[in-house]
Amino acid sequence: MRDLAVFVLAGGLLFLLSLFVYRRGFAALRAADRRFVTASALCLVGTFGFLLLLVAAAVIVGSSDQLLGCADGRPTEALACLRSGQPLGVWTAIAGLALGWVGGVGLVVGLALAGRRFHRASVGAASVLYAVLLLVIAGPVLAALKVVPAVDLVLLAVPVLALVAPALVLGGMRSAAAAVPGRA
């Protein structure tokens, strides 16, 4: 379980970094289209959420072996185990997940706007993949509240979506940049 918590820390740091990069990109696009303010603001909220989630993951890493043993092999019950041993940690995790999810909505909104603004279907497709990723991420949270069958199988899609969506954005934005007059 400690390895899982370290993995959550690493994943949270990477997603925090990606939100930062997307937020900076949307901020740069505000000069061309004021609608990117919404996407940038939502990504800022998500950044704060992932900082909270990192605090909760640090609590898991630093918590007792009993707490870690509780959720061993059952990641969907991690919040229930955390609640039994660290009530502040569970509220921090829930707040972080909720705010991080809002940041994900900012990604979806910003990428959809960018796809339309620059006429790049791959960027629009990436916004759809990020929307699906948000729904998949909501699965474990729902499983913590109510039993959801086969939620573990759905989580297998997360790495695929997390790799394909940024690749689509990169490809679409590279082709958009190449289409700008005066760029080599």
C-alpha positions as CSV (number, residue, x, y, z in Angstrom):
1,M,0.0,0.0,0.0
2,R,2.9,2.3,0.7
3,D,4.0,1.8,-2.9
4,L,0.5,2.8,-4.0
5,A,0.7,6.0,-2.0
6,V,4.0,6.8,-3.5
7,F,2.5,6.1,-6.9
8,V,-0.4,8.5,-6.1
9,L,2.1,11.1,-5.0
10,A,4.0,10.8,-8.3
11,G,0.8,10.8,-10.3
12,G,-0.5,13.8,-8.4
13,L,2.8,15.7,-9.0
14,L,2.6,14.9,-12.8
15,F,-1.0,16.0,-13.0
16,L,-0.2,19.1,-11.0
17,L,2.6,19.9,-13.5
18,S,0.3,19.3,-16.5
19,L,-2.4,21.6,-15.0
20,F,0.3,24.3,-14.6
21,V,1.5,23.9,-18.2
22,Y,-2.1,23.9,-19.6
23,R,-3.0,26.9,-17.4
24,R,0.0,28.8,-18.8
25,G,-1.0,27.9,-22.3
26,F,-4.6,29.0,-21.8
27,A,-3.3,32.2,-20.2
28,A,-1.3,32.9,-23.4
29,L,-4.3,32.2,-25.5
30,R,-6.4,34.8,-23.6
31,A,-4.8,37.5,-25.8
32,A,-6.5,35.9,-28.9
33,D,-9.8,34.9,-27.2
34,R,-11.1,36.1,-23.8
35,R,-13.0,32.8,-23.4
36,F,-9.8,31.1,-22.3
37,V,-10.1,33.0,-19.0
38,T,-12.6,30.4,-17.8
39,A,-10.3,27.5,-18.7
40,S,-7.3,29.1,-17.0
41,A,-9.3,29.9,-13.9
42,L,-10.6,26.3,-13.6
43,C,-7.1,25.0,-14.1
44,L,-5.9,27.2,-11.2
45,V,-8.7,25.7,-9.0
46,G,-7.5,22.3,-10.0
47,T,-3.9,23.1,-9.2
48,F,-5.0,24.0,-5.7
49,G,-7.0,20.7,-5.5
50,F,-4.0,18.6,-6.5
51,L,-1.9,20.3,-3.9
52,L,-4.5,19.2,-1.3
53,L,-4.5,15.7,-2.8
54,L,-0.7,15.6,-2.5
55,V,-1.0,16.5,1.2
56,A,-3.5,13.6,1.7
57,A,-1.2,11.2,-0.1
58,A,1.7,12.3,2.1
59,V,-0.5,11.5,5.1
60,I,-1.0,8.0,3.7
61,V,2.7,7.6,3.2
62,G,3.4,8.7,6.7
63,S,0.6,6.9,8.4
64,S,0.7,3.7,10.4
65,D,1.1,0.2,9.0
66,Q,-2.4,-0.6,10.3
67,L,-3.9,2.1,8.1
68,L,-1.9,0.9,5.1
69,G,-2.9,-2.7,5.8
70,C,-6.6,-1.8,5.8
71,A,-6.7,-0.8,2.2
72,D,-4.1,-3.3,0.9
73,G,-5.4,-4.8,-2.3
74,R,-8.6,-2.8,-2.2
75,P,-7.8,0.7,-3.6
76,T,-11.5,1.6,-3.8
77,E,-11.7,1.4,0.0
78,A,-8.7,3.6,0.6
79,L,-10.9,6.6,1.6
80,A,-12.9,4.5,4.1
81,C,-9.6,3.2,5.7
82,L,-8.2,6.7,5.8
83,R,-11.4,8.0,7.4
84,S,-11.1,5.4,10.2
85,G,-7.5,6.5,11.0
86,Q,-7.1,10.0,9.7
87,P,-10.4,12.0,9.5
88,L,-8.6,15.2,8.5
89,G,-6.8,13.3,5.7
90,V,-10.0,12.0,4.2
91,W,-11.5,15.5,4.1
92,T,-8.3,16.9,2.6
93,A,-8.4,14.1,0.0
94,I,-12.1,14.6,-0.9
95,A,-11.6,18.4,-1.2
96,G,-8.5,17.8,-3.3
97,L,-10.2,15.4,-5.6
98,A,-13.2,17.7,-6.0
99,L,-11.1,20.7,-6.8
100,G,-8.8,18.6,-9.0
101,W,-11.8,17.4,-10.9
102,V,-12.8,21.0,-11.5
103,G,-9.4,21.6,-12.9
104,G,-10.0,18.7,-15.2
105,V,-13.2,20.4,-16.4
106,G,-11.0,23.4,-17.1
107,L,-8.8,21.2,-19.4
108,V,-11.8,20.0,-21.2
109,V,-13.2,23.5,-21.7
110,G,-9.9,24.9,-22.8
111,L,-9.1,22.1,-25.2
112,A,-12.5,22.3,-26.7
113,L,-12.1,26.0,-27.2
114,A,-8.6,25.6,-28.7
115,G,-9.8,22.8,-31.0
116,R,-12.6,25.1,-32.4
117,R,-10.4,28.2,-32.5
118,F,-7.5,26.6,-34.4
119,H,-9.7,24.1,-36.3
120,R,-7.8,21.1,-35.0
121,A,-9.9,17.9,-34.6
122,S,-7.1,16.2,-32.7
123,V,-7.3,18.8,-29.9
124,G,-11.1,18.5,-29.8
125,A,-10.7,14.7,-29.6
126,A,-8.3,15.2,-26.7
127,S,-10.9,17.3,-24.9
128,V,-13.3,14.4,-25.3
129,L,-10.7,11.9,-24.0
130,Y,-10.1,14.2,-21.0
131,A,-13.8,14.3,-20.4
132,V,-13.9,10.4,-20.4
133,L,-10.9,10.4,-18.1
134,L,-12.8,12.7,-15.6
135,L,-15.7,10.2,-15.7
136,V,-13.3,7.3,-15.1
137,I,-11.6,9.1,-12.2
138,A,-15.0,9.7,-10.6
139,G,-15.5,5.9,-10.4
140,P,-13.3,5.3,-7.3
141,V,-14.9,8.3,-5.6
142,L,-18.3,6.9,-6.2
143,A,-17.1,3.5,-5.1
144,A,-16.1,5.0,-1.8
145,L,-19.7,6.2,-1.3
146,K,-21.5,3.2,-2.8
147,V,-20.4,-0.2,-4.1
148,V,-19.7,0.0,-7.8
149,P,-19.1,-3.3,-9.6
150,A,-15.9,-3.8,-11.6
151,V,-14.6,-0.3,-10.9
152,D,-11.1,-1.7,-10.8
153,L,-11.4,-2.8,-14.5
154,V,-12.5,0.7,-15.5
155,L,-9.4,2.2,-13.8
156,L,-7.2,0.2,-16.3
157,A,-8.3,2.8,-18.9
158,V,-6.6,5.7,-17.0
159,P,-3.0,5.2,-18.2
160,V,-4.2,4.8,-21.8
161,L,-6.3,8.0,-21.7
162,A,-3.6,9.9,-19.8
163,L,-1.1,9.1,-22.6
164,V,-3.3,9.4,-25.7
165,A,-5.0,12.7,-24.8
166,P,-1.8,14.8,-24.4
167,A,-0.3,13.2,-27.5
168,L,-3.4,14.4,-29.5
169,V,-3.0,17.9,-28.0
170,L,0.7,18.0,-28.9
171,G,0.1,16.8,-32.4
172,G,-2.7,19.3,-33.0
173,M,-0.9,22.2,-31.5
174,R,2.3,21.4,-33.5
175,S,0.3,21.4,-36.7
176,A,-1.5,24.7,-35.7
177,A,1.9,26.3,-35.0
178,A,3.3,25.1,-38.3
179,A,0.3,26.7,-40.1
180,V,1.1,30.2,-38.5
181,P,2.6,32.5,-41.2
182,G,6.2,33.3,-40.6
183,R,7.0,30.3,-38.5
184,A,9.5,27.8,-39.8
